[in-house]
Amino acid sequence: MIKRLTRHGNSFALVIDRGILDLLEIDADTPLSLTTDGKCLVIAPVRDAKHRDAFRAALTNVNKRYGRTLKRLAD
């Protein structure tokens, strides 16, 4: 997807389509982290500790249940 910046006062804005916002579970109140390596701009939602802990617990559960199978598939 190619986007263009739009003028917003003395700045520029990037309009993000609704489908992408829904996919990433982002709304107007979601804090976003902007980082760059000098060539690329990365915009990511900042997730709270509760969300991070739930993800890690789910990942641990998957590794516990399917770890050997996933390792065999990777080899």
Secondary structure, DSSP 8 states (H G I E B T S, - for coil): -----EEETTEEE----HHHHHHHT--TT--EEEEE-SS-EEEEE---HHHHHHHHHHHHHHHHHHHHHHHHHH-
